């Protein structure tokens, strides 16, 4: 449960031109026109870079269109991305996911304040409602295999650069993808290249596609997680339970978590404002979980950058970004899986419509007014609300104490779970919202009165780094 207090956010609000980067090669490639009037004619080729939820969901849509050749690039076909692994209930149905990809069904959350106050929530959930906890290597593979089964060609390769022709915005000149292809059992890649007509970049925060298209930089957080195998008797506590810890000891601008998986727990934290101290915060979350994970063995250590906001440019010519590459991770919640999958699907659906059965290559303007408009209309309010909530409730220990106290409210729990599980902004009850305003003020006053001061830190150089 990471999607938080939409109605509070509403109350809280009351109280450039394209320049090629050094990564871009500007040598024009040959013009080619494709038609579908004959089976002997070449099809347009779409490359999807990145085989996570965003790329795999995009490839799945493209692969259904027989007038398009779809190629999916993924370097690590067994990749286990560092990730809390929570997915909303609506994703299971919307993306037709089998229960085999869900390790645990979380129906209770334990929120722990900086001073140790614990609030258990989940009473408002219906018997058939839950938050799914999954391992990315299982989820990603399932969606990717489905795309391959529909006809997408998979390349086990690392994209190293993309040659972008100077006239790609006004012509059908092809892009050249340069990559290292790997075979099973070999650690050395073979240099290859491929010409394609359109590119969807779902290759994460360190996106090569974003660099090639000069998408611009964004601020980022570091997420750090340890997979810890704990004794079976301790794992029983987490059978349907997840924990969320707040406090400047575990993160100055985020939260720490203990999420249950198939035979272990994921214990982690994240920060954007003090990235150099991430291991210090990780030790703190282990210490605060204490006896509940005592005796556990760390079986995997993971770390990864997480975007803090949209890329300045998400579409350039016939190159579009989705998922983390585009910056589709929410503030406050740090949720990215659903939005990655949804953005990949939305982008591909709109581009397929524009391609008219493989007879037309869409322009930048067409992709922007379809894909970007549809996605932003659906979710821009969500990003805005969660950005406000993070600024209000993660600002200091006083606000964090207030946040946990406020979660005792059944109305807050209902709005929170409904918003997260179904991805619709909730909270249109003026009477309860007015009551909530009074409760919020009271909780903030109490929180600030009991909270310990936040530790001071300074990293003026590192804090300015962007990717």
C-alpha positions as CSV (number, residue, x, y, z in Angstrom):
1,X,0.0,0.0,0.0
2,X,2.0,2.9,-1.2
3,X,-0.5,5.1,-2.9
4,X,-1.3,7.6,-0.2
5,X,-4.1,9.9,1.0
6,X,-5.4,11.5,-2.1
7,X,-8.0,13.6,-0.3
8,X,-5.3,15.0,2.1
9,X,-3.4,16.2,-0.9
10,X,-6.3,18.3,-2.0
11,X,-6.4,19.8,1.4
12,X,-2.7,20.3,1.6
13,X,-2.8,22.4,-1.5
14,X,-4.9,24.9,0.4
15,X,-2.8,25.1,3.8
16,X,13.1,23.1,-26.0
17,X,14.6,22.9,-29.5
18,X,16.2,19.5,-30.3
19,X,20.1,19.5,-30.1
20,X,21.9,16.3,-30.9
21,X,24.0,14.9,-28.1
22,X,27.5,13.5,-28.4
23,X,25.8,10.1,-28.3
24,X,23.9,10.8,-31.6
25,X,25.5,10.0,-34.9
26,X,24.2,12.3,-37.6
27,X,25.0,10.3,-40.7
28,X,21.8,9.9,-42.7
29,X,20.6,6.5,-43.6
30,X,18.8,5.4,-46.8
31,X,15.2,6.2,-47.3
32,X,12.7,3.4,-47.6
33,X,9.0,3.4,-48.1
34,X,6.9,0.4,-47.0
35,X,3.5,-0.7,-48.2
36,X,1.2,-3.5,-47.4
37,X,-0.2,-4.1,-50.9
38,X,2.0,-7.1,-51.5
39,X,3.2,-9.9,-49.2
40,X,6.6,-9.5,-51.0
41,X,7.0,-5.9,-49.7
42,X,9.1,-5.2,-46.7
43,X,7.3,-4.3,-43.5
44,X,8.1,-1.4,-41.2
45,X,10.3,-2.6,-38.4
46,X,9.7,-1.5,-34.8
47,X,12.4,-2.0,-32.2
48,X,11.5,-2.1,-28.5
49,X,14.6,-1.7,-26.3
50,X,14.2,-3.1,-22.8
51,X,12.3,-6.3,-21.8
52,X,10.8,-5.2,-18.5
53,X,7.1,-4.4,-18.0
54,X,7.1,-1.3,-20.2
55,X,9.0,-2.8,-23.2
56,X,7.4,-6.2,-23.0
57,X,3.9,-4.8,-22.9
58,X,4.7,-2.5,-25.9
59,X,6.2,-5.5,-27.8
60,X,3.1,-7.5,-27.1
61,X,0.8,-4.9,-28.7
62,X,3.1,-4.5,-31.7
63,X,3.5,-8.2,-32.2
64,X,-0.3,-8.6,-32.7
65,X,-0.1,-6.3,-35.7
66,X,0.9,-8.5,-38.6
67,X,1.8,-5.6,-40.8
68,X,4.7,-4.7,-38.5
69,X,8.0,-6.5,-37.7
70,X,8.6,-6.3,-34.0
71,X,12.1,-6.8,-32.4
72,X,12.6,-6.8,-28.6
73,X,16.1,-6.1,-27.2
74,X,16.9,-7.3,-23.7
75,X,20.4,-7.8,-22.3
76,X,19.5,-10.0,-19.3
77,X,16.7,-12.3,-20.0
78,X,16.8,-13.5,-16.4
79,X,17.1,-10.0,-15.0
80,X,16.0,-9.4,-11.4
81,X,15.6,-5.7,-11.2
82,X,15.9,-4.1,-7.7
83,X,12.3,-3.4,-6.9
84,X,9.8,-3.6,-4.0
85,X,7.7,-5.7,-6.3
86,X,4.2,-4.4,-5.3
87,X,1.5,-4.4,-8.0
88,X,-2.1,-3.2,-7.7
89,X,-5.1,-5.5,-7.9
90,X,-6.3,-3.8,-11.1
91,X,-3.0,-4.8,-12.9
92,X,-3.7,-8.5,-12.4
93,X,-7.0,-8.3,-14.3
94,X,-6.1,-5.6,-16.8
95,X,-2.9,-7.3,-17.9
96,X,-4.4,-10.9,-17.6
97,X,-1.7,-12.0,-15.2
98,X,-2.0,-15.5,-13.7
99,X,-1.7,-15.9,-9.9
100,X,1.6,-17.8,-10.5
101,X,3.4,-14.4,-10.9
102,X,2.1,-13.2,-7.5
103,X,4.2,-14.5,-4.6
104,X,2.1,-13.1,-1.8
105,X,-1.3,-11.4,-1.4
106,X,-0.8,-8.6,1.1
107,X,-4.0,-7.7,3.0
108,X,-2.4,-5.9,6.0
109,X,0.1,-3.1,6.3
110,X,2.1,-2.1,9.4
111,X,3.1,1.5,9.4
112,X,5.9,2.5,11.9
113,X,6.6,6.1,12.8
114,X,10.0,7.6,13.7
115,X,9.2,7.2,17.4
116,X,8.1,3.6,16.9
117,X,4.3,4.1,16.9
118,X,2.7,1.2,14.9
119,X,-0.5,1.4,13.0
120,X,-2.0,-1.7,11.3
121,X,-4.2,-1.0,8.4
122,X,-6.3,-3.2,6.0
123,X,-9.6,-3.5,7.7
124,X,-11.3,-1.7,4.8
125,X,-10.2,-4.3,2.2
126,X,-12.8,-6.7,0.9
127,X,-12.0,-10.5,1.1
128,X,-11.1,-10.6,-2.6
129,X,-8.9,-7.5,-2.5
130,X,-5.1,-7.5,-2.0
131,X,-1.8,-6.0,-3.1
132,X,0.2,-8.4,-5.1
133,X,3.9,-9.0,-4.3
134,X,6.0,-10.4,-7.0
135,X,9.6,-11.0,-8.1
136,X,10.5,-9.0,-11.2
137,X,12.3,-11.9,-12.8
138,X,9.1,-13.9,-12.7
139,X,6.7,-11.1,-13.7
140,X,8.9,-9.7,-16.5
141,X,9.6,-13.1,-18.0
142,X,5.9,-13.9,-18.2
143,X,5.0,-10.7,-20.0
144,X,8.0,-11.0,-22.3
145,X,7.3,-14.6,-23.2
146,X,3.8,-13.7,-24.1
147,X,5.1,-11.0,-26.5
148,X,7.5,-13.6,-28.0
149,X,4.6,-16.1,-28.4
150,X,2.7,-13.5,-30.4
151,X,5.6,-13.1,-32.8
152,X,8.0,-10.6,-31.4
153,X,11.6,-11.5,-32.3
154,X,13.8,-11.3,-29.1
155,X,17.4,-10.3,-29.3
156,X,19.6,-11.1,-26.3
157,X,21.7,-8.0,-26.7
158,X,22.9,-4.8,-25.1
159,X,22.2,-1.7,-27.2
160,X,25.4,0.4,-27.2
161,X,24.4,3.3,-29.4
162,X,21.8,4.5,-31.9
163,X,22.6,6.3,-35.1
164,X,19.9,9.0,-35.5
165,X,19.8,10.5,-39.0
166,X,19.6,14.3,-39.1
167,X,16.4,14.3,-41.1
168,X,14.5,11.8,-39.0
169,X,11.8,14.2,-38.0
170,X,10.9,15.1,-41.6
171,X,11.6,11.8,-43.5
172,X,11.4,8.1,-43.2
173,X,15.1,7.7,-42.9
174,X,15.9,4.6,-40.7
175,X,17.6,4.5,-37.4
176,X,20.6,2.2,-36.9
177,X,20.7,0.3,-33.6
178,X,24.2,-0.9,-32.7
179,X,24.4,-3.6,-30.1
180,X,26.3,-6.5,-28.6
181,X,24.5,-9.8,-29.1
182,X,25.1,-12.5,-26.5
183,X,24.6,-16.3,-26.7
184,X,24.0,-18.6,-23.8
185,X,27.2,-19.6,-22.0
186,X,29.2,-16.7,-23.4
187,X,30.1,-13.5,-21.5
188,X,31.4,-11.8,-24.6
189,X,29.1,-10.1,-27.0
190,X,29.2,-10.0,-30.8
191,X,29.0,-6.5,-32.3
192,X,26.0,-6.2,-34.7
193,X,23.7,-3.5,-36.0
194,X,20.1,-3.3,-37.2
195,X,18.1,-0.8,-39.2
196,X,14.7,0.0,-37.9
197,X,11.9,2.5,-38.6
198,X,10.6,3.3,-35.1
199,X,12.0,2.8,-31.6
200,X,10.3,2.5,-28.3
201,X,12.7,2.9,-25.4
202,X,11.8,1.0,-22.3
203,X,15.4,0.5,-21.1
204,X,15.2,2.0,-17.6
205,X,16.6,5.0,-15.8
206,X,20.0,4.8,-17.5
207,X,18.3,4.6,-20.9
208,X,20.6,4.5,-24.0
209,X,17.6,5.4,-26.1
210,X,17.0,8.5,-24.0
211,X,20.6,9.6,-24.6
212,X,20.4,8.9,-28.3
213,X,17.3,11.0,-28.8
214,X,18.5,13.8,-26.5
215,X,15.6,13.4,-24.1
216,X,17.2,15.5,-21.4
217,X,18.2,14.7,-17.8
218,X,16.2,14.1,-14.7
219,X,16.8,13.9,-11.0
220,X,16.9,10.4,-9.5
221,X,16.7,8.4,-6.3
222,X,18.7,5.3,-5.4
223,X,16.7,2.3,-4.4
224,X,18.6,-0.3,-2.3
225,X,17.2,-3.7,-1.4
226,X,18.4,-6.9,0.2
227,X,16.6,-10.1,-0.2
228,X,16.7,-11.8,3.1
229,X,15.8,-15.4,3.7
230,X,14.4,-15.6,7.3
231,X,13.3,-18.7,9.3
232,X,9.9,-20.1,8.4
233,X,8.4,-19.2,11.7
234,X,9.3,-15.6,11.2
235,X,8.1,-15.6,7.6
236,X,4.6,-16.5,8.8
237,X,4.3,-13.0,10.2
238,X,4.7,-11.6,6.7
239,X,2.4,-14.1,5.0
240,X,-0.2,-11.4,4.2
241,X,1.7,-8.5,5.9
242,X,4.0,-5.8,4.5
243,X,5.7,-3.1,6.6
244,X,6.6,0.5,5.9
245,X,9.0,2.4,8.1
246,X,9.3,6.2,8.1
247,X,11.9,8.4,9.8
248,X,15.1,10.3,8.8
249,X,17.1,7.3,10.1
250,X,15.8,5.1,7.2
251,X,15.4,7.9,4.6
252,X,15.3,11.7,4.7
253,X,12.7,11.8,1.8
254,X,11.2,8.3,1.4
255,X,10.5,5.2,3.4
256,X,12.0,1.8,4.3
257,X,10.1,-1.4,3.6
258,X,9.8,-5.1,4.4
259,X,7.8,-6.8,1.6
260,X,7.1,-10.5,1.6
261,X,8.1,-12.7,-1.4
262,X,7.9,-16.4,-2.1
263,X,10.5,-17.7,0.4
264,X,12.1,-14.5,1.6
265,X,11.5,-10.8,2.4
266,X,12.7,-7.8,0.4
267,X,14.1,-5.2,2.9
268,X,15.0,-1.9,1.4
269,X,14.9,1.9,1.3
270,X,15.6,4.8,-1.1
271,X,16.6,8.4,-1.2
272,X,17.1,11.2,-3.8
273,X,18.4,13.9,-1.4
274,X,21.2,12.0,0.3
275,X,22.2,9.2,-2.1
276,X,25.8,8.8,-0.7
277,X,24.3,7.6,2.6
278,X,22.1,4.9,1.1
279,X,24.0,2.0,2.9
280,X,23.6,3.8,6.2
281,X,19.9,4.0,5.7
282,X,19.8,0.3,4.6
283,X,21.5,-0.7,7.9
284,X,18.9,1.4,9.8
285,X,15.9,-0.3,8.1
286,X,17.4,-3.7,9.1
287,X,17.9,-2.5,12.6
288,X,14.4,-1.2,12.9
289,X,12.9,-4.4,11.6
290,X,14.9,-6.1,14.4
291,X,13.8,-9.4,15.7
292,X,11.3,-9.9,12.9
293,X,14.1,-10.6,10.4
294,X,16.8,-11.7,12.9
295,X,18.7,-14.8,11.9
296,X,18.0,-14.1,8.3
297,X,20.6,-14.6,5.5
298,X,21.1,-12.0,2.8
299,X,20.8,-13.9,-0.5
300,X,20.9,-11.0,-2.9
301,X,21.8,-7.3,-2.8
302,X,20.3,-4.9,-5.3
303,X,20.5,-1.2,-6.1
304,X,19.1,0.8,-9.0
305,X,18.4,4.5,-9.9
306,X,14.7,5.5,-9.9
307,X,13.5,8.6,-11.8
308,X,12.0,11.5,-9.8
309,X,10.0,13.1,-12.6
310,X,9.3,13.0,-16.3
311,X,12.1,13.4,-18.9
312,X,12.0,16.8,-20.5
313,X,11.4,15.2,-23.9
314,X,9.6,11.8,-24.2
315,X,9.2,11.8,-27.9
316,X,11.7,12.8,-30.6
317,X,11.0,12.0,-34.2
318,X,9.9,8.3,-34.3
319,X,11.5,7.5,-31.0
320,X,9.3,7.3,-27.9
321,X,10.2,6.6,-24.2
322,X,8.1,4.5,-21.8
323,X,8.4,3.3,-18.2
324,X,11.4,4.5,-16.1
325,X,13.1,5.7,-19.2
326,X,10.3,8.3,-19.6
327,X,10.3,9.0,-15.8
328,X,7.0,7.3,-15.0
329,X,7.6,6.6,-11.3
330,X,5.4,8.2,-8.7
331,X,6.6,10.4,-5.8
332,X,5.7,9.4,-2.3
333,X,4.8,5.9,-3.3
334,X,7.8,5.1,-5.5
335,X,5.6,2.9,-7.6
336,X,6.6,2.2,-11.2
337,X,5.6,-1.3,-12.3
338,X,2.0,-0.6,-13.2
339,X,2.8,2.7,-14.8
340,X,5.6,1.1,-16.8
341,X,3.3,-1.6,-18.1
342,X,0.5,0.9,-18.8
343,X,2.7,3.4,-20.6
344,X,4.2,0.6,-22.8
345,X,0.7,-0.5,-23.7
346,X,-0.7,3.0,-24.3
347,X,2.3,4.0,-26.5
348,X,2.1,0.9,-28.6
349,X,-1.7,1.0,-29.0
350,X,-1.6,4.6,-30.2
351,X,1.4,4.0,-32.5
352,X,-0.3,0.9,-34.0
353,X,-3.4,3.0,-34.8
354,X,-1.3,5.6,-36.4
355,X,0.6,3.1,-38.6
356,X,-2.7,2.0,-40.2
357,X,-1.8,-1.7,-40.7
358,X,1.8,-1.0,-41.4
359,X,1.2,1.5,-44.3
360,X,2.2,4.7,-42.5
361,X,5.0,5.9,-40.3
362,X,3.8,8.3,-37.6
363,X,5.3,11.7,-37.1
364,X,6.5,13.2,-33.8
365,X,3.5,15.4,-33.6
366,X,1.1,12.5,-34.2
367,X,2.8,10.4,-31.4
368,X,2.7,13.3,-29.0
369,X,-1.0,14.1,-29.5
370,X,-2.0,10.5,-29.1
371,X,0.3,8.6,-26.8
372,X,1.4,11.5,-24.6
373,X,-2.0,13.1,-24.4
374,X,-3.7,9.8,-23.5
375,X,-1.2,8.9,-20.9
376,X,-1.0,12.3,-19.3
377,X,-4.8,12.7,-19.2
378,X,-5.0,9.4,-17.4
379,X,-2.2,9.8,-14.8
380,X,-0.9,13.4,-14.6
381,X,-3.3,14.1,-11.7
382,X,-1.9,11.0,-9.8
383,X,1.7,12.2,-10.2
384,X,0.7,15.7,-9.0
385,X,-1.2,14.4,-5.9
386,X,1.7,12.1,-4.9
387,X,4.3,14.8,-5.4
388,X,2.3,17.1,-3.0
389,X,1.9,14.3,-0.5
390,X,5.7,13.6,-0.5
391,X,6.4,17.3,0.1
392,X,3.9,17.5,3.0
393,X,4.4,14.2,4.8
394,X,8.0,13.2,4.2
395,X,9.5,16.6,4.9
396,X,10.6,15.9,8.4
397,X,10.0,13.6,11.4
398,X,7.1,15.7,12.7
399,X,5.3,15.3,9.4
400,X,6.1,11.6,9.4
401,X,4.6,11.1,12.8
402,X,1.5,12.9,11.6
403,X,1.3,10.7,8.6
404,X,1.3,7.5,10.6
405,X,-1.2,8.9,13.1
406,X,-3.5,10.0,10.3
407,X,-3.6,6.5,8.9
408,X,-5.6,5.3,11.9
409,X,-8.6,6.9,10.1
410,X,-10.8,4.4,8.4
411,X,-11.7,7.0,5.8
412,X,-8.0,7.6,5.0
413,X,-7.4,3.8,4.7
414,X,-10.4,3.4,2.4
415,X,-9.3,6.3,0.1
416,X,-5.7,5.1,0.2
417,X,-6.4,1.5,-0.7
418,X,-9.0,2.3,-3.3
419,X,-6.7,4.8,-5.0
420,X,-3.8,2.3,-5.1
421,X,-5.7,-0.9,-6.0
422,X,-7.7,0.7,-8.8
423,X,-5.5,3.5,-10.0
424,X,-8.3,6.1,-9.8
425,X,-8.0,9.3,-7.8
426,X,-10.4,8.9,-4.9
427,X,-11.8,11.3,-2.3
428,X,-14.9,13.2,-3.4
429,X,-16.7,13.3,0.0
430,X,-16.8,17.0,1.1
431,X,-18.0,16.2,4.6
432,X,-15.3,13.6,5.3
433,X,-12.7,15.7,3.6
434,X,-13.6,18.6,5.9
435,X,-13.3,16.4,8.9
436,X,-10.0,15.2,7.5
437,X,-8.7,18.7,7.4
438,X,-9.2,19.1,11.1
439,X,-7.6,15.7,11.8
440,X,-4.7,16.6,9.6
441,X,-4.0,19.8,11.5
442,X,-4.3,18.0,14.8
443,X,-2.0,15.2,13.7
444,X,0.6,17.7,12.5
445,X,0.5,19.6,15.7
446,X,0.9,16.4,17.8
447,X,3.6,15.1,15.4
448,X,5.8,18.1,15.6
449,X,5.4,18.2,19.4
450,X,6.8,14.7,19.9
451,X,9.2,14.3,16.9
452,X,13.0,14.3,17.3
453,X,14.9,16.7,15.1
454,X,16.0,15.4,11.7
455,X,19.8,14.8,11.3
456,X,21.5,17.4,9.2
457,X,23.5,16.4,6.1
458,X,25.1,18.1,3.1
459,X,26.1,16.8,-0.3
460,X,26.1,19.9,-2.6
461,X,27.9,18.2,-5.5
462,X,26.2,14.8,-5.5
463,X,22.8,16.3,-5.1
464,X,23.1,18.1,-8.4
465,X,23.9,15.0,-10.3
466,X,21.4,14.0,-13.0
467,X,21.1,11.1,-15.4
